[in-house]
Amino acid sequence: MEQSDQYYKGRGAQINPANKYLKDAYAQVHSEGIDEWWQPDEKTEYLEEHAKTIVNKVDSPDIGMWYSLNPYQGCEHGCIYCYARNAHQYWGFSAGMDFERKIIVKKNAPYLLRKQLENKRWQPVPISISGNTDCYQPIERKMKITRQLLQIALEYRQPIGMITKNSLILRDRDILTEMAKRNLVSVFVSITAMDEQLRQVMEPRTASYRQRLRVIAELSKNGIPMGVMSAPMIPGINDQEMPAILKAAHEHGARMAGYTIVRLNDAVGEIFRDWLWKNFPDRAEKVLHLIESCHGGQINDSTWGRRMHGAGSVTGMIEQQFRIHTRQLGLNQERVQLDVTQFRRPGQQLSLF
């Protein structure tokens, strides 16, 4: 496969594969002739959704969270490997470029969280914000939905876990600091590469790795338990970056660390293959074979307990590398247990504002 002359800078996905849930869809069949009219709109659209619920129970036993909360669906960060791309198909969009340019905004998320916490049947357990898409993607600067969610969590003393790759989280350090004083919050920052050029290709609209290290440093100074997710590791692309990521994160104040192996489930496989050939044609086949070696000969294995870290000799080397460096650096020496005993209901009347 040859690299196309058309490359959309600032986007991860370079194609818009058909939505398998739609019977009818437009597609570019050829790059010439009758299909010359087709050009993707590179502008990002924000679509308001009046959600019915916002806190979702996580049934997967290998994810490490009880409930998730996502104020946005779709993500402008454009990470090429993102497993959340597939969920965009449920909304009638493609998992490819649509995922990055058609962002669903759940403006009533703060109201729904308050309603959830007021429910007498709610048993306080930690809620993970950004279990699917990043709650600090660019539109959050304007909407401030995530900030409202944190304000409500602090009001109710509701424990929160967060993961992001955007330095916008520093805007909310005041709330996070107050929550940390009560052991109500922990934050992970995702870093996939210390090579800035590689980061720009893999995650075109995310904060630089230097900015992410700054997030770890500044929030940890405020007493917020910080961790780093070196994820996903893509053998042949960024797996060699892990030692440097862990070392830099530790030096900037991270206490915890985790990692996953890339898995290309559903439409992500087609999107990733296209991206891989366009950016790394010299090693595309090798990388795909390495990924397959991690998942029993396939590019994805959905088996619980195995899908996140894979199996085989390649994953074994990555796991050993992770264990050696976390042990040497003193990471994961303690397990952060957020306090659920402080939960309270102020009894305030529900409001849409």
N, C-alpha and C positions, 0 to 999 in steps of 0.2 A: 504494500500500500504506500503510495506516495503522499507527501505532504501537500495539502491544498494551498493554492495561492491566497485564498481568503482565510484570514485568521483574525478573530475578534478579540483584540487586546482588551484586557480588563475583565474578561470573562473566562471562567474555567471551561465549562462545556462549550464545544464548538458546533454541536448539532442539537436538534430538537427531535428525538425519536418519538414515534407515535405512542400515544397513550393507549395501553392495552385495554382499558375499560371503555373506550369510546368506539362506536361503530363507524363513525365518519370523522375524517380528519384530513387537513391539508398537509402535503409533504412536498419537498423538493426531490423530484425523481432524477432529473439530470441537471447539470450545471450550465447547460446551454439551451438554445432554442426556446420552446414554449414556456419553460420555467424561468426565464430571465426576469420576470416580474417579481419573483420571490426574493425578498431581502428581510432578514430579521430586524425588528425594531430594537435598537440597542438601548433605548431609554427604559428605565425602571418604572414600573407601574405599582401603585399601592392601592390595594383593594380592601375596603372595609368589610369585615365580617362580624355579624352579630351572633357570637357564639352562644351556645346553650350551656355548656360546661367548660371549665378551664383546667381543673385538676383531674388528671387521668391516672388510674391505677396501672402500675407496671407489673405485668404478669411474668416477664422474663426473669428467671432466677439468677442469671449470670450477669446482670447489668449493675447490680449493687445499688438500686434505689427502689423505694416503695411507691412513690407518686412523682409524676412529672407535670410541669406547667410550662407551656410554650405560648408567649404572647404574640409570636409571629409564625407564619407558615410560609415556607420558602425562605431563602437566605441570599442576600446580595453578596456575601463574602465569596461565593463561587468556588468553594473547595471541590476539586474534581472528584474526589473519592467519597463524598458524603453519602452515607446510607439513607439519610432523610430525603434524598431526592425522590425516592420511590413514592413517598407519601403524597407528593404533589399531584400524582395521578388521580388520587381520590377526589381532588378538587376540580378535575376536568382539564388539567394542564399537563404539559410534558415534564418529564424528570430532567430534561436537558436545560437548554437556555431559559425556558419558562421558569424553572425553579429559581433562577437568579434574577429575573427581571419582572416577575409577577409576584409581588410580596403581599400576602394576606395579613392584614392588621386587625387584631382582636381588641378593639378599643374598649370593650366592656369587660376586659379581663380583670381589672381591679374590683369592679362590682361583684363579679363571679367568685373571686377569691374570698372576699368578705362574706359572701353568702355561704360559701363552703365552710368557712371557719365558724360561722354562726350556727351551722347545722348541729343539733344535739348529738347526732350519730357520729360526728367526726371525732376520731381518736387521734390525738396529735402524734404524728410521726414526721420525720423530715420530708420536705418536698424539694425536688430538684428542679430548679429553673434552668431551662435550656437542655432538657433531656433530648430534644430533637434538633431544633435550630437555635442559633445564637441569639440570646435576648438583648445583646448589645450591638447588633448589626446597625448600619448607618442610620436607618430611619428612627431608631430609638432616641437619637439626639434631639429630634423634633417632637416625637410622640410622648416620651418620658413615661411609657407604660411600665417598664421594668422598675423604675424608681418608685412609682406608686405602689407596685406590688411589694417592694421591700418595706415601704412605710407601713403598709398594712400588716406585714409579717412581724415587724417590730412592735406594733400596737398590740397584737394578739400574743406576742412571744412565741411565734410559730417558727421552728427551726427550718433553715433553708440551706441547701447545697447549690453551688453554682459552678458552671464551667463556661469559659469564654476564650476568645482569641482577639478581643478588641479592647484597646486601652480606654474606651469610653467608661468602663467600669470605675475608673478613678473618680469620675464625677460623683459617684455615690458612696465615696469612702466615709462620709459622715454617718450615714445610716449603718453601713457595714461595721464601722468601728463600735457603734453602740450595741449592735447585735453581738459582736464578738465578745464584748465585756460580759455578756450574759450567756456565752457559749451557745449561740443560736445560729452560727453561720460558718461555713468553710467554703473556700474557693479554689478551684483548679484552673490553671491557665494551660491551654493546649499549644504546644510547640512541636512542629514537625520537622523543622530544619533550621540550622544556624547559617546556612548558605542563603543569603538574601535573594539571589537570582533564582534559586530553586523554589524558594517560598513564593515568589511572585508568579511563577508558572503554575504551581500547585494550588495556591490560595490567593488569587489575584487581588481581592479587595479586602484583605485582612491587614491588621497592624503588623509592622515589621517585628522581627524577633527581638530587636533591641527594645522596642516599646513594650513587648510582652514581658521581658525581663524586668523592665521598669515597674510594671504592674505588680509583679511578685515582690519586688523590693519595697515599694511604697506601702502596699497593703500589709505586708508582714511586719513592717515597722509600726503599724497601727494595731498590732496584736491580732490580726486576722489569720487563722490557720491557712497556709497556702500550700498548694500542691502543683505539680506539673504532670500533664498527660503528654507523653511522647507517642502520639497516636494520630493516624495509624502508621505503623512501620510498613513500608513498601519495599520488599527485597529488591535490590538492584537499583533503587531510586534514592531512598533516604535512610535505610537501615544503618548505614555507617555514621549517621548523625547522632545516634542515641547517646553515646558517651559524652559528647560535647554538650548536648541538651541538658542531661542530668547534672553535669558538673556546673554549668552556668546557672541553672535554676537553683541548685543548692547554695551557690555563692551569693545569690540574690535573696535568699531567705526561705526557699521552699523546704517544707518538712516532709512532704508526701510525694509519691510518684506512682505513675501507672503507665501502661502501654497496651496497645492492641495491634493485631496484624490486619492488614487491609483485607476486606472481603467484598467482592464485587457482585452484590446481589441484584437480581432482576435487571432493570434498565440501566443501572449503574455500570454494568459490565460493558454494554455497547458504547456508552458515553466515555468510559475510561479508555477502552481500546482505541477509539478515534483520537482522543487526546494524546495517548501514548505514542501512536504512530506519527502524529504531527509534531511532537516535541522531542521525542527520543527514537527516531527511526533506526538508529544504529544498534539499539539494544532492546527494541520493543518485544521481539520474540522471546529473548532470554528472560526479560522481566515477567512476561506472562507465564512462562514455564515455571519460574521461581514461585509465583503466586499459586499456581496450580499444585506445586509440590507441598504447599502449606495446607491445602484443603482437599487432600485425597484425590488429586488429579483434576479437580474442578477449580474455577476461579471463586467459588463461594461454597461454604458449608454452613448450613443453618442449624446444625445440631447444637443444642444448648450445652454449655460447658466446654465446647470445642471451637465454636465459631469465632470467638473473640481473639484467641491466642493460637488457633490452628494446631497442627500436628506435623511431625516429620523432622528431618534433620535440620532444615533451614530454620524452622521456628524454634527448634531446640537451641541453636546457636544464639538466636536473638534473645531467648529467655535467659540463657546462661549469662549473656552480656548484661542484661538488665539486672540480674541478681548480683553479679559481681560489683557493678558500679554503685548500685543502691546501698549495698553493704559497706563498701569502702567509704562512701560519702555520708553514711549514717542516716539515709532516708528511710522512711517507713519504720522507724524505731518505736513510734507510738501510734496508736489508732485514735483518731479524733471521734469522740462520741458526743454528738450534739444533745443538748438538754431539752427533753420534752416535758419535764415536770413543771416548767414555768408557764405553760400555756394558760391563757385566760380569755374570757369573752367580756369585753368592756360593756356590752349590752347597748351599744349605740344603734340607732335606727338605721336600717339599710338605706343607702343612697346611691344613685347612679353617678354621683360626682365624688 
